[in-house]
Amino acid sequence: MSLAYVIVDVFTDTPLQGNQLAVFEDGSALSDDQMQRLAREMNLSETVFLLPAEDGGDARMRIFTLAAELPFAGHPVLGTAFVVGEARQLTSVQLESAASAVPLRLTRSRQHGGSADDIGQITFAWMRQPIPARAPFPSRTRTGRRTCTSSCPTRRPLPL
């Protein structure tokens, strides 16, 4: 199987800097397990898989870290907006994430001497992100210690 993907440098205009992101252009033939394994193989903070939109957006996206799928994360949404917007020559994009649909407005700058049909290169994206859901803090015992799963931070002595 051959899969097309793009490596995007988010939060910079300088190649090989910024926050890297892999965007697979068509993840529709992949299982959840394959997506997770590919994200681990890419070894980046996040990897995105694009799928056909289901709710009127331009594309649906699934975001994976090395360990799990995320319902939303800002840098993958911004980087993916550049990929989708550039491929389709859009000035706005609506991406469907597991958390909600995310509308983005793309700022473009036309190169001097470009053709009249050239809408310019994407230089910035404005995002309206979903409001995070509130979650309760882990419960506390009578001694004031937290009781929670292994994902809670633990105290470790600092080396002197």
C-alpha positions in Angstrom: 0.0 0.0 0.0 1.3 3.5 -0.9 0.1 6.5 1.1 0.8 10.1 0.3 1.6 12.4 3.2 3.0 15.9 3.8 5.4 17.0 6.5 4.3 20.5 7.7 6.4 22.9 9.8 3.8 24.8 11.9 4.4 28.1 13.6 7.2 29.1 11.3 8.0 30.4 7.8 11.4 28.8 7.8 11.8 25.2 6.5 13.0 22.6 9.0 11.9 24.7 12.0 8.7 25.1 14.0 6.5 22.2 15.2 6.5 19.4 12.7 3.3 17.5 11.7 2.6 14.7 9.3 -0.7 14.9 7.3 -1.8 11.8 5.4 -3.9 13.0 2.5 -6.3 10.1 2.4 -6.7 7.8 5.5 -10.0 6.3 4.4 -8.5 2.8 3.8 -6.7 2.7 7.2 -8.0 1.0 10.3 -7.7 2.7 13.7 -4.8 0.4 14.6 -3.0 1.2 11.3 -3.3 4.9 11.9 -1.9 4.5 15.4 1.0 2.5 14.1 1.8 5.0 11.4 1.7 7.8 13.9 4.3 5.9 16.0 6.4 5.2 12.9 6.4 9.0 12.0 7.6 9.7 15.5 6.3 13.3 15.5 4.2 15.0 18.2 1.1 14.5 16.1 0.0 12.8 12.9 -3.2 13.7 11.1 -5.2 11.4 8.8 -7.6 13.2 6.4 -11.0 11.5 5.6 -14.1 12.6 3.7 -16.2 15.2 5.5 -19.4 14.0 7.2 -21.0 17.2 8.4 -20.5 19.7 5.5 -16.9 20.6 6.2 -14.1 20.5 3.7 -12.5 17.4 5.4 -12.6 15.3 8.5 -9.4 14.8 10.4 -8.2 12.3 13.0 -5.3 13.4 15.2 -2.9 10.8 16.7 0.0 11.2 19.0 2.5 8.4 19.5 0.2 6.8 22.1 -3.4 7.8 21.5 -6.0 9.6 19.4 -6.9 13.2 20.4 -10.3 14.8 19.8 -8.6 18.2 19.2 -5.2 19.9 19.2 -4.4 23.3 17.9 -1.2 22.8 15.9 -2.5 19.8 13.9 -5.6 21.7 13.0 -3.6 24.7 11.8 -1.1 22.6 9.8 -3.9 20.6 8.3 -5.7 23.8 7.2 -2.6 24.8 5.3 -2.5 21.4 3.5 -6.2 21.3 2.6 -6.4 25.0 1.8 -3.4 24.8 -0.5 -4.5 21.6 -2.3 -8.0 23.0 -3.0 -7.0 26.7 -3.4 -9.3 27.8 -0.6 -9.4 31.0 1.4 -11.3 29.4 4.3 -11.5 25.8 5.5 -13.8 23.9 7.9 -12.2 20.9 9.4 -14.2 18.3 11.3 -12.4 17.0 14.4 -13.7 14.5 17.0 -14.4 17.5 19.2 -16.3 19.7 16.7 -16.1 21.4 13.4 -13.4 24.0 13.3 -13.7 27.0 10.9 -10.5 28.6 9.8 -9.8 31.7 7.7 -6.7 31.6 5.6 -4.6 34.6 4.9 -2.7 34.5 1.5 -0.1 36.7 0.0 0.2 36.9 -3.7 3.7 36.8 -5.1 4.7 39.9 -7.2 4.3 39.1 -10.8 1.9 36.2 -10.3 -0.9 35.5 -12.6 -4.4 36.9 -12.1 -5.7 33.4 -11.2 -3.0 33.0 -8.5 -4.7 33.5 -5.1 -1.3 33.5 -3.4 0.5 31.4 -0.9 -1.1 30.7 2.6 0.8 32.7 5.2 -1.5 32.6 8.2 -4.6 30.9 9.5 -7.2 32.2 11.9 -8.9 29.5 13.9 -12.1 29.4 16.0 -11.3 26.5 18.3 -13.9 24.6 20.4 -14.3 25.5 24.0 -12.8 22.7 26.1 -15.2 20.5 28.1 -14.7 20.8 31.9 -13.5 17.8 33.8 -13.4 17.3 37.5 -10.2 17.1 39.4 -9.2 13.7 40.7 -10.8 12.9 44.1 -8.7 13.3 47.2 -8.4 11.0 50.2 -8.7 12.2 53.8 -5.0 12.8 53.9 -5.2 15.2 51.0 -3.5 12.8 48.6 -5.0 12.4 45.2 -6.4 9.1 44.0 -6.2 8.7 40.3 -5.0 6.4 37.5 -1.4 6.0 36.5 -1.6 9.0 34.2 -1.4 11.3 37.1 2.0 13.0 37.6 4.2 11.5 40.3 6.8 13.2 42.4 10.4 12.3 41.8 13.4 13.5 43.7 15.6 15.9 41.7 19.2 14.9 41.3 21.6 17.4 43.1 
